[in-house]
Structure formats: C-alpha cells, structure tokens
Amino acid sequence: MVKADGILSHKFHGTYSSVIGLQFSNENAAQDALSTLGDSWKVGEENATVLVWSGDRDSLESIKVKLKGYGLQVKPCTYKHCKDHCKNAEIDGLPHSIDYGPTFTVEIPTIAREQLSLL
C-alpha cells in the first residue's frame, strides 16, 4: 500500500471538467500506484511524485467510487469558521472554495516493481 494526499480542482470554463492530483512520498511510490490506478492517470509534468487525472463529470463519478474503494478520507480542515461542515464532504464538494474540493488521503494497493519481475 502507498499513501497519497489528494486534491480536486474544478474547471468551470466551457464544458465542466476536473483534475485530481495525488501526491506520493516519492517517485517509486507514485510509479507503483500508477500500475494499480490505470491508464487514465499520468505522472505529473512538473513533479514525478504526483499522479494526475483529468475528466468530465461522468468520469469523475466513477473515479470517486474507485478512490472510495481505496479508503478515501477527507482531511478535516483547520478553518475556525468551518465547524466540521467539510468533514463529510465529497472530494468535489465546495465547502470552502469554488475552485478546489477538500483535501483527502487514499491508500493505493500496489505490487512493487521489483516484485513484478519475480512473477
């Protein structure tokens, strides 16, 4: 298992789309997770410890289900005015921003690349 911190960005210009970024502790963890997450995820252009997904509303709904299967947990925020409003928010919720959903964590099951060579 590799743990990642994530955030979703909304793109409201024209047809709706969203982008999800998952930040891993190192490049190897990101690469190991990439094989589990599939072809719709790409390594970040500026940071190889980040995996990026982009898609439309329908695709987002299926990605949310998949991430929930990996133990998705919305991180409690520290905004004093929140009073836990975002505690049960969806990753595409708008509790604090129209641009970003709440931050979250997931744990992606993996088989390390070194172990794949043994199969």
C-alpha positions in Angstrom: 0.0 0.0 0.0 1.1 3.5 -0.7 -0.5 6.6 0.8 -1.2 9.7 -1.1 -2.6 13.2 -0.3 -5.1 14.4 -2.9 -7.0 17.4 -4.1 -9.5 18.0 -6.9 -9.6 21.2 -9.0 -12.8 22.2 -10.8 -12.6 23.6 -14.3 -15.9 25.6 -15.0 -14.8 27.3 -18.2 -16.8 25.9 -21.1 -17.7 22.3 -20.5 -17.1 21.2 -16.9 -14.1 19.1 -16.2 -12.0 18.4 -13.2 -8.4 17.5 -12.3 -7.3 15.3 -9.4 -3.7 15.3 -8.1 -2.4 12.6 -5.9 0.9 13.4 -4.1 3.0 10.4 -3.0 6.1 10.3 -0.8 8.4 9.5 -3.6 8.6 8.6 -7.3 8.7 4.9 -6.7 5.5 5.0 -4.7 3.8 7.0 -7.5 5.0 4.6 -10.1 3.8 1.6 -8.1 0.4 3.2 -7.7 0.2 4.1 -11.4 0.0 0.4 -12.3 -3.0 0.0 -9.9 -4.8 3.2 -10.9 -4.6 2.6 -14.7 -4.2 4.4 -17.9 -6.4 7.4 -17.1 -3.7 8.6 -14.6 -0.5 10.3 -15.7 2.7 11.2 -14.0 2.8 15.0 -13.3 4.8 17.0 -15.7 6.5 19.1 -13.0 6.7 16.6 -10.2 7.2 12.8 -10.7 5.8 12.2 -7.2 2.4 13.4 -8.4 -0.2 11.4 -10.4 -2.8 13.4 -12.3 -6.3 12.5 -13.6 -8.5 14.7 -15.7 -12.0 14.1 -16.9 -15.6 15.1 -17.3 -18.5 14.9 -14.8 -19.4 11.3 -15.7 -15.8 10.1 -15.5 -15.4 11.9 -12.1 -18.3 9.9 -10.6 -16.6 6.6 -11.5 -13.2 7.8 -10.2 -14.8 8.9 -6.9 -16.2 5.3 -6.5 -12.8 3.9 -7.2 -11.0 6.2 -4.8 -13.6 5.4 -2.0 -12.6 1.8 -2.6 -9.0 2.8 -1.7 -10.2 4.2 1.7 -10.6 7.8 0.7 -10.7 10.0 3.7 -11.4 13.8 3.6 -9.0 15.6 5.8 -10.6 17.7 8.5 -9.8 21.3 7.8 -8.5 23.8 10.3 -10.7 26.8 9.3 -12.2 28.1 12.6 -15.4 29.1 10.8 -16.0 25.6 9.4 -17.4 23.8 12.4 -16.9 20.4 10.6 -19.0 21.4 7.6 -16.5 19.8 5.3 -16.0 16.6 7.4 -18.4 14.6 5.3 -17.8 16.5 2.0 -17.3 14.7 -1.3 -13.9 15.3 -2.9 -15.7 17.5 -5.5 -17.6 19.4 -2.8 -17.4 23.2 -2.4 -17.3 23.7 1.3 -14.6 26.4 1.2 -13.8 27.1 -2.5 -15.5 27.0 -5.9 -12.1 26.1 -7.4 -11.0 23.2 -5.2 -12.6 20.3 -3.3 -11.4 19.4 0.2 -8.0 17.7 0.6 -8.1 13.9 1.1 -6.0 10.8 1.5 -6.1 7.4 -0.1 -4.1 4.2 0.2 -3.5 2.5 -3.1 -2.7 -1.2 -3.0 0.4 -2.0 -5.0 2.8 -4.6 -6.1 6.3 -3.1 -6.0 8.0 -3.1 -9.4 10.8 -5.3 -8.0 8.3 -8.0 -7.1 6.7 -7.9 -10.6 9.9 -9.3 -12.1 9.5 -12.3 -9.8 6.1 -13.2 -11.2 
